Amino acid sequence: IEIMISEGEQTITEDVGILDNNVFPDDLLMKYIAVVPGEPFRRKEVDDTTVALLTHYADNGFLDAEVRPDVRVDSLTHRALVDFIVTEKAQYTVGGIVVRGLDKTRQSVVSRELLFEIGDVVDYSRLLASQRNIYLTGLFQNVYIRPGAPAEDDSTKKDINVDVVEGMSGEFNVAVGYGSIDRARSRIEVYNNNLWGTA
């Protein structure tokens, strides 16, 4: 079996730019760009940059922001021009916090693990970190934190939905045994890590 490969000319990135951004300056956003002028053009670097820019905007309340990479390759000179076109849209703040799925646990147990408050700019990374904090309490099987629809009275505010599924908080164990010294023995254990719903 012979596999024939025709490599062709290597495409080099000639220039990189950011367009239509108004909130954040070019020099700040350029820190997130993995595409380097003068280096070989790599599609993965374009994809990584797109995700990094979207994450930056989501961490600053621009949950609906869009980033569209525009790649133009000159087939004669094998040079690539790469522009990232940004559509920022609205910046959201936390309008309310809605906790759903609690049965035994008090809402204060969930609230104290949250890393955001009403009125804060929505920070997607803090939503994920809060989700992790709640899950690590050991009280819940599932935890989901996600922004809801914009508030009816203010399109710049979003309620944050915290949906949880509680796990078993108690155990009851009975053990019976026999030893050569203390002869017959037994043990009863009652365990609860969420006493009166206080965690």
C-alpha positions as CSV (number, residue, x, y, z in Angstrom):
1,I,0.0,0.0,0.0
2,E,1.4,3.4,-1.0
3,I,0.0,6.6,0.3
4,M,0.9,9.6,-1.9
5,I,0.9,13.0,-0.2
6,S,1.0,16.3,-2.1
7,E,1.8,18.9,0.6
8,G,1.6,22.0,-1.6
9,E,2.8,25.4,-0.3
10,Q,2.6,26.2,3.4
11,T,0.1,29.0,4.2
12,I,1.4,31.7,6.5
13,T,-0.7,34.1,8.5
14,E,0.0,37.6,7.3
15,D,-2.2,39.7,9.6
16,V,-4.8,39.3,12.4
17,G,-7.4,41.8,13.4
18,I,-10.5,42.4,15.5
19,L,-13.5,44.3,14.1
20,D,-16.7,45.9,15.5
21,N,-15.7,45.7,19.2
22,N,-16.8,48.7,21.2
23,V,-16.8,47.8,24.8
24,F,-13.3,46.3,25.0
25,P,-10.2,47.8,23.3
26,D,-8.2,45.9,20.7
27,D,-5.1,45.6,22.9
28,L,-7.1,43.8,25.6
29,L,-8.8,41.4,23.2
30,M,-5.6,40.7,21.3
31,K,-4.3,38.9,24.5
32,Y,-6.9,36.1,23.7
33,I,-5.8,35.6,20.1
34,A,-3.7,32.5,19.5
35,V,-3.2,33.2,15.8
36,V,0.3,34.8,15.3
37,P,1.3,36.7,12.2
38,G,4.3,35.2,10.5
39,E,3.5,31.7,11.8
40,P,1.9,28.9,9.8
41,F,-1.9,29.2,9.5
42,R,-3.6,26.7,11.8
43,R,-7.4,26.3,11.9
44,K,-7.3,25.1,15.5
45,E,-5.8,28.4,16.6
46,V,-8.7,30.2,15.0
47,D,-11.2,27.9,16.8
48,D,-9.4,28.3,20.1
49,T,-9.4,32.1,19.7
50,T,-13.1,32.2,19.0
51,V,-13.8,30.2,22.2
52,A,-11.5,32.4,24.3
53,L,-13.1,35.6,23.0
54,L,-16.6,34.2,23.7
55,T,-15.6,33.2,27.2
56,H,-14.2,36.6,27.9
57,Y,-17.4,38.3,26.9
58,A,-19.6,35.7,28.8
59,D,-17.5,36.4,31.9
60,N,-18.4,40.1,31.6
61,G,-22.1,39.7,31.2
62,F,-22.3,39.6,27.4
63,L,-24.0,36.2,27.3
64,D,-25.4,36.6,23.7
65,A,-22.1,37.9,22.2
66,E,-21.1,36.4,18.9
67,V,-17.6,36.0,17.4
68,R,-17.3,35.2,13.7
69,P,-13.8,34.4,12.3
70,D,-13.3,35.7,8.7
71,V,-10.4,33.9,7.0
72,R,-9.2,35.0,3.6
73,V,-6.4,33.0,1.9
74,D,-4.6,34.2,-1.2
75,S,-4.0,31.1,-3.4
76,L,-1.1,32.7,-5.2
77,T,0.9,34.1,-2.4
78,H,-0.3,31.5,0.2
79,R,-0.9,34.2,2.8
80,A,-3.9,34.3,5.1
81,L,-5.6,37.3,6.6
82,V,-7.7,36.5,9.7
83,D,-10.3,38.9,11.2
84,F,-12.5,38.2,14.2
85,I,-15.8,40.0,13.8
86,V,-17.5,40.7,17.2
87,T,-21.2,41.3,17.8
88,E,-21.4,42.3,21.5
89,K,-25.1,42.7,22.1
90,A,-26.4,43.5,25.6
91,Q,-24.6,43.2,28.9
92,Y,-26.7,41.4,31.6
93,T,-26.8,41.7,35.3
94,V,-28.3,39.3,37.8
95,G,-32.0,40.2,38.2
96,G,-33.0,37.4,40.6
97,I,-31.9,34.0,41.8
98,V,-34.4,31.2,41.6
99,V,-33.6,28.0,43.5
100,R,-35.7,24.9,42.5
101,G,-35.7,21.3,43.6
102,L,-35.2,21.7,47.4
103,D,-37.2,19.4,49.6
104,K,-35.3,18.8,52.8
105,T,-32.5,21.4,52.5
106,R,-32.9,25.0,53.4
107,Q,-32.4,27.6,50.7
108,S,-29.7,29.3,52.8
109,V,-27.5,26.3,52.3
110,V,-27.5,26.8,48.6
111,S,-27.3,30.6,48.8
112,R,-24.1,30.6,50.8
113,E,-22.3,28.6,48.2
114,L,-23.1,31.1,45.4
115,L,-20.3,33.4,44.2
116,F,-22.7,36.0,42.8
117,E,-25.5,38.3,44.1
118,I,-28.5,40.2,42.7
119,G,-27.2,43.2,40.8
120,D,-23.8,41.7,39.8
121,V,-22.8,41.6,36.2
122,V,-23.4,38.0,35.1
123,D,-20.0,36.1,35.1
124,Y,-20.3,32.7,33.5
125,S,-17.2,31.4,35.2
126,R,-18.7,32.3,38.6
127,L,-21.8,30.4,37.6
128,L,-19.8,27.3,36.9
129,A,-17.7,27.7,40.1
130,S,-20.9,28.1,42.2
131,Q,-22.4,25.0,40.6
132,R,-19.2,23.1,41.6
133,N,-19.4,24.5,45.2
134,I,-23.0,23.3,45.7
135,Y,-22.2,19.9,44.3
136,L,-19.2,19.5,46.6
137,T,-21.5,19.9,49.7
138,G,-22.3,16.2,49.0
139,L,-26.1,16.9,49.5
140,F,-27.1,16.8,45.8
141,Q,-27.1,14.3,43.0
142,N,-27.3,17.0,40.3
143,V,-26.8,20.7,40.2
144,Y,-27.4,23.0,37.2
145,I,-27.0,26.8,37.2
146,R,-27.9,28.6,34.1
147,P,-29.3,32.0,33.1
148,G,-32.9,32.3,32.3
149,A,-34.8,34.6,29.9
150,P,-34.4,38.4,30.3
151,A,-36.7,40.0,32.8
152,E,-39.9,41.4,31.4
153,D,-39.4,44.8,33.0
154,D,-35.7,45.2,32.1
155,S,-34.1,43.5,29.1
156,T,-30.6,43.9,30.7
157,K,-31.4,41.7,33.7
158,K,-31.5,37.9,33.8
159,D,-32.7,35.6,36.5
160,I,-30.3,32.9,37.3
161,N,-31.9,29.5,37.7
162,V,-30.4,27.1,40.2
163,D,-31.8,23.6,39.7
164,V,-30.9,20.9,42.2
165,V,-31.7,17.2,42.8
166,E,-31.2,16.2,46.4
167,G,-29.5,13.0,47.4
168,M,-29.9,10.8,50.4
169,S,-28.7,12.5,53.5
170,G,-29.1,9.8,56.0
171,E,-27.9,6.2,56.7
172,F,-29.0,3.6,59.2
173,N,-26.6,0.7,59.8
174,V,-26.9,-2.4,62.0
175,A,-24.0,-4.8,62.6
176,V,-23.9,-8.0,64.6
177,G,-20.8,-10.0,65.3
178,Y,-19.0,-12.4,67.7
179,G,-15.5,-12.1,69.2
180,S,-13.3,-14.4,71.2
181,I,-12.9,-11.8,74.0
182,D,-16.1,-9.8,74.2
183,R,-18.3,-12.6,72.7
184,A,-21.5,-11.4,71.2
185,R,-21.5,-7.8,70.1
186,S,-23.7,-5.5,68.0
187,R,-23.6,-1.9,66.7
188,I,-26.2,0.5,65.5
189,E,-25.3,3.7,63.6
190,V,-27.5,6.6,62.5
191,Y,-25.8,9.1,60.2
192,N,-27.2,12.3,58.8
193,N,-25.2,15.0,57.0
194,N,-28.1,17.4,56.5
195,L,-29.7,17.7,60.0
196,W,-32.8,19.8,59.9
197,G,-31.8,20.8,56.3
198,T,-28.8,22.9,57.5
199,A,-26.1,20.8,55.9
